[in-house]
């Protein structure tokens, strides 16, 4: 079965201040919750991910381990690694991303001496 999605966006720029696996986890998680990578989709092997992105296989393995810990992917021995079909897990991951974005938005507003409402009003005026 051929996949019709990119596991990671192109181009994917590495932030040298964060571990690569964390960046991969975040990008893949966002692509799963947005539906770019659909439930049940087969993911490339750890070796293929590592080779395709020019990273150490340990980095690719750690990426998959973290996504599996989150419940977003499942590995079946001898069959491969797949995105979970559990919509509730994907929905909870989506809520976690939203909570993080709202928290960051509020922190930015606070650091500028504004309320979140004032920030939103500024956007309407633009």
Secondary structure, DSSP 8 states (H G I E B T S, - for coil): ----S-SS-SS----TTS-HHHHHHHHHHHHHHTTSS-TT-EE--HHHHHHHHT--HHHHHHHHHHHHHHTSEEEETTTEEEE---HHHHHHHHHHHHHHHHHHHHHHHHHTT--HHHHHHHHHH-
